[in-house]
């Protein structure tokens, strides 16, 4: 019975992550599949680029919520199964479900396994795991976006802020959290290779938060 509960929670986490927010929102309200335009990714960044700030903000919020919800699913289980909320075993289970949700976002069953890059969903995980570190990431993301206007660069720097803040500011002692934070950096770099190439060539699209028009 316990294994069935765990399997059900794991499947639920994947299904949460698999919700193709950008695709469904774009098709429902704009008649556009964002995967056919811009960078071709079904994520918040490309939604900002293709459909504008309002659509991008909505998609980003929902994608963050996906990661946060999936990571908090262990609270629905009995402590005898996953441990006390303050125990390493509980945190490890949270991390596992969050990663599964991110994989769902990258390879969504509801959208032909063509998903986004998972940054917003990863951030939802960070919010659920360590709120103070998450706020540090938000600060870096916003500051970088205001200065450079590159969502991709802001995401990369915010990703690196997570392990650095955990190690040097909050001095986290749970090894699994640090390993997860390092893995986030690696995943963000892998999924943003094309963005990094465009940044180096100065061809990456920009997003201006306080202007009506975005420029390349």
ZAMI-24298 format. One record per residue (C-alpha): residue number from 1; residue in one letter; y, x, z. Coordinates in Angstrom, 1 decimal. Example, Ala and Ser with C-alpha at 12.3 -4.5 7.8 and 13.67 -1.06 7.14 Angstrom:
! ZAMI-24298
LUMDO;k;r;y;x;z
LUMDO;1;A;-4.5;12.3;7.8
LUMDO;2;S;-1.1;13.7;7.1
***
This chain:
! ZAMI-24298
LUMDO;k;r;y;x;z
LUMDO;1;X;0.0;0.0;0.0
LUMDO;2;X;2.4;2.8;0.9
LUMDO;3;X;1.7;4.5;-2.5
LUMDO;4;X;2.6;1.2;-4.3
LUMDO;5;X;5.9;1.0;-2.4
LUMDO;6;X;6.7;4.6;-3.4
LUMDO;7;X;5.7;4.0;-7.0
LUMDO;8;X;7.8;0.9;-7.1
LUMDO;9;X;10.9;2.6;-5.7
LUMDO;10;X;10.5;5.5;-8.2
LUMDO;11;X;10.2;3.1;-11.1
LUMDO;12;X;13.3;1.2;-9.8
LUMDO;13;X;15.3;4.4;-9.6
LUMDO;14;X;14.4;5.3;-13.2
LUMDO;15;X;15.3;1.8;-14.4
LUMDO;16;X;18.7;2.0;-12.6
LUMDO;17;X;19.4;5.3;-14.4
LUMDO;18;X;18.2;3.8;-17.7
LUMDO;19;X;20.9;1.2;-17.8
LUMDO;20;X;22.8;2.3;-20.9
LUMDO;21;X;26.2;1.3;-19.7
LUMDO;22;X;28.2;2.9;-22.5
LUMDO;23;X;25.9;1.4;-25.2
LUMDO;24;X;25.8;-2.1;-23.8
LUMDO;25;X;29.5;-2.2;-22.8
LUMDO;26;X;30.6;-0.9;-26.2
LUMDO;27;X;28.4;-3.3;-28.2
LUMDO;28;X;29.3;-6.3;-26.0
LUMDO;29;X;33.1;-5.9;-25.9
LUMDO;30;X;33.9;-3.8;-28.9
LUMDO;31;X;31.0;-4.3;-31.3
LUMDO;32;X;30.6;-0.5;-31.3
LUMDO;33;X;27.6;1.7;-30.5
LUMDO;34;X;29.3;4.8;-29.0
LUMDO;35;X;26.4;7.0;-30.0
LUMDO;36;X;27.4;6.6;-33.6
LUMDO;37;X;30.9;8.1;-33.0
LUMDO;38;X;32.5;11.0;-31.3
LUMDO;39;X;30.0;13.4;-29.8
LUMDO;40;X;27.2;10.9;-30.2
LUMDO;41;X;26.4;10.7;-26.5
LUMDO;42;X;26.0;7.5;-24.6
LUMDO;43;X;28.1;8.5;-21.6
LUMDO;44;X;31.5;8.0;-20.0
LUMDO;45;X;33.1;11.0;-21.7
LUMDO;46;X;32.3;9.8;-25.2
LUMDO;47;X;33.4;6.3;-24.2
LUMDO;48;X;36.8;7.6;-23.2
LUMDO;49;X;36.9;9.4;-26.6
LUMDO;50;X;35.8;6.4;-28.7
LUMDO;51;X;36.9;3.3;-26.9
LUMDO;52;X;39.8;4.4;-24.7
LUMDO;53;X;40.7;4.9;-21.1
LUMDO;54;X;39.9;1.4;-19.8
LUMDO;55;X;36.4;1.3;-21.3
LUMDO;56;X;35.7;4.9;-20.2
LUMDO;57;X;36.8;4.2;-16.6
LUMDO;58;X;34.5;1.1;-16.4
LUMDO;59;X;31.5;2.9;-17.9
LUMDO;60;X;32.1;5.9;-15.6
LUMDO;61;X;32.3;3.7;-12.5
LUMDO;62;X;29.0;1.9;-13.3
LUMDO;63;X;27.3;5.2;-14.1
LUMDO;64;X;28.4;6.6;-10.8
LUMDO;65;X;27.1;3.4;-9.1
LUMDO;66;X;23.7;3.9;-10.8
LUMDO;67;X;23.3;7.3;-9.2
LUMDO;68;X;24.6;6.2;-5.8
LUMDO;69;X;22.3;3.1;-5.7
LUMDO;70;X;19.2;4.9;-6.8
LUMDO;71;X;19.8;7.7;-4.3
LUMDO;72;X;20.2;5.2;-1.5
LUMDO;73;X;17.0;3.3;-2.2
LUMDO;74;X;15.1;5.1;0.6
LUMDO;75;X;17.1;3.0;3.1
LUMDO;76;X;15.0;0.0;1.8
LUMDO;77;X;11.8;1.6;3.0
LUMDO;78;X;10.4;1.8;6.5
LUMDO;79;X;11.2;5.1;8.3
LUMDO;80;X;7.5;5.7;8.8
LUMDO;81;X;7.2;6.2;5.1
LUMDO;82;X;10.2;8.4;4.3
LUMDO;83;X;11.3;9.6;7.7
LUMDO;84;X;14.5;9.1;9.7
LUMDO;85;X;17.7;9.0;7.6
LUMDO;86;X;18.8;12.3;9.2
LUMDO;87;X;15.6;14.1;8.6
LUMDO;88;X;15.0;16.6;5.7
LUMDO;89;X;12.1;14.5;4.4
LUMDO;90;X;14.5;11.5;3.9
LUMDO;91;X;17.1;13.7;2.2
LUMDO;92;X;14.4;15.2;-0.1
LUMDO;93;X;13.3;11.7;-1.1
LUMDO;94;X;16.9;10.8;-1.8
LUMDO;95;X;17.2;13.8;-4.0
LUMDO;96;X;14.0;13.0;-5.9
LUMDO;97;X;15.1;9.5;-6.6
LUMDO;98;X;18.5;10.6;-7.7
LUMDO;99;X;17.0;13.1;-10.1
LUMDO;100;X;14.8;10.4;-11.5
LUMDO;101;X;17.9;8.2;-12.0
LUMDO;102;X;19.6;11.0;-13.9
LUMDO;103;X;16.5;11.5;-16.1
LUMDO;104;X;16.7;7.7;-16.7
LUMDO;105;X;20.3;8.2;-17.8
LUMDO;106;X;19.4;11.1;-20.1
LUMDO;107;X;16.4;9.3;-21.5
LUMDO;108;X;17.0;5.6;-21.1
LUMDO;109;X;14.0;3.3;-21.9
LUMDO;110;X;16.5;0.5;-22.7
LUMDO;111;X;18.3;2.5;-25.4
LUMDO;112;X;15.6;4.3;-27.4
LUMDO;113;X;15.7;7.3;-24.9
LUMDO;114;X;19.1;8.4;-26.3
LUMDO;115;X;21.3;8.7;-23.3
LUMDO;116;X;24.3;10.5;-22.0
LUMDO;117;X;24.8;13.8;-20.2
LUMDO;118;X;24.3;12.4;-16.7
LUMDO;119;X;27.5;13.8;-15.1
LUMDO;120;X;28.7;10.5;-13.6
LUMDO;121;X;25.2;9.6;-12.4
LUMDO;122;X;24.9;13.0;-10.9
LUMDO;123;X;28.2;12.4;-9.1
LUMDO;124;X;26.8;9.2;-7.7
LUMDO;125;X;24.0;11.3;-6.2
LUMDO;126;X;26.5;13.6;-4.7
LUMDO;127;X;28.4;10.7;-3.1
LUMDO;128;X;25.2;9.5;-1.5
LUMDO;129;X;24.0;12.9;-0.3
LUMDO;130;X;27.2;14.6;0.9
LUMDO;131;X;30.5;12.6;0.7
LUMDO;132;X;32.9;15.4;1.8
LUMDO;133;X;31.5;17.7;-0.9
LUMDO;134;X;31.8;14.9;-3.4
LUMDO;135;X;35.5;14.5;-2.5
LUMDO;136;X;36.0;18.2;-3.2
LUMDO;137;X;34.4;17.7;-6.6
LUMDO;138;X;36.6;14.7;-7.4
LUMDO;139;X;39.7;16.7;-6.4
LUMDO;140;X;38.7;19.6;-8.8
LUMDO;141;X;37.8;17.2;-11.6
LUMDO;142;X;41.1;15.3;-11.4
LUMDO;143;X;43.2;18.5;-11.1
LUMDO;144;X;41.5;20.1;-14.0
LUMDO;145;X;41.8;17.0;-16.1
LUMDO;146;X;45.5;16.7;-15.4
LUMDO;147;X;46.0;20.3;-16.3
LUMDO;148;X;43.7;20.8;-19.3
LUMDO;149;X;43.0;17.2;-20.4
LUMDO;150;X;39.4;18.2;-21.1
LUMDO;151;X;36.8;15.8;-19.5
LUMDO;152;X;34.0;18.2;-20.3
LUMDO;153;X;35.6;21.3;-18.7
LUMDO;154;X;36.6;19.2;-15.7
LUMDO;155;X;33.0;18.0;-15.3
LUMDO;156;X;31.7;21.6;-15.5
LUMDO;157;X;34.1;22.9;-12.9
LUMDO;158;X;33.5;20.0;-10.6
LUMDO;159;X;29.8;20.6;-10.9
LUMDO;160;X;30.2;24.2;-9.8
LUMDO;161;X;32.4;23.1;-6.9
LUMDO;162;X;29.5;21.2;-5.3
LUMDO;163;X;27.3;24.2;-4.4
LUMDO;164;X;30.3;26.4;-3.6
LUMDO;165;X;31.8;23.8;-1.2
LUMDO;166;X;28.4;23.2;0.4
LUMDO;167;X;27.8;27.0;1.0
LUMDO;168;X;31.2;28.2;2.0
LUMDO;169;X;33.1;25.1;3.3
LUMDO;170;X;30.5;22.9;4.9
LUMDO;171;X;27.8;25.6;5.4
LUMDO;172;X;24.9;23.3;4.7
LUMDO;173;X;21.6;24.4;6.2
LUMDO;174;X;19.2;22.1;4.3
LUMDO;175;X;17.6;24.3;1.6
LUMDO;176;X;16.7;21.4;-0.7
LUMDO;177;X;20.4;20.3;-0.9
LUMDO;178;X;21.5;23.8;-1.9
LUMDO;179;X;18.7;24.1;-4.5
LUMDO;180;X;19.7;20.6;-5.9
LUMDO;181;X;23.4;21.7;-6.0
LUMDO;182;X;22.4;24.8;-8.0
LUMDO;183;X;20.2;22.8;-10.3
LUMDO;184;X;23.2;20.5;-11.0
LUMDO;185;X;25.2;23.5;-12.3
LUMDO;186;X;22.3;24.5;-14.6
LUMDO;187;X;21.9;20.9;-15.9
LUMDO;188;X;25.6;20.5;-16.6
LUMDO;189;X;25.7;23.7;-18.5
LUMDO;190;X;22.6;22.8;-20.5
LUMDO;191;X;23.9;19.3;-21.4
LUMDO;192;X;27.4;20.5;-22.2
LUMDO;193;X;26.4;23.3;-24.6
LUMDO;194;X;28.1;21.6;-27.6
LUMDO;195;X;31.2;20.9;-25.5
LUMDO;196;X;31.4;24.6;-24.4
LUMDO;197;X;31.1;25.6;-28.1
LUMDO;198;X;34.0;23.2;-29.0
LUMDO;199;X;36.0;24.4;-26.0
LUMDO;200;X;35.7;28.0;-27.2
LUMDO;201;X;36.7;27.0;-30.7
LUMDO;202;X;39.5;24.8;-29.3
LUMDO;203;X;38.1;21.8;-31.1
LUMDO;204;X;37.2;19.7;-28.0
LUMDO;205;X;38.9;16.3;-27.8
LUMDO;206;X;41.4;15.8;-25.1
LUMDO;207;X;42.1;12.8;-22.8
LUMDO;208;X;45.5;12.0;-21.5
LUMDO;209;X;45.4;9.9;-18.4
LUMDO;210;X;49.0;8.9;-18.5
LUMDO;211;X;49.6;8.5;-22.2
LUMDO;212;X;48.4;5.8;-24.6
LUMDO;213;X;47.1;8.1;-27.2
LUMDO;214;X;44.4;10.8;-27.1
LUMDO;215;X;44.5;13.8;-29.4
LUMDO;216;X;41.9;16.2;-30.6
***
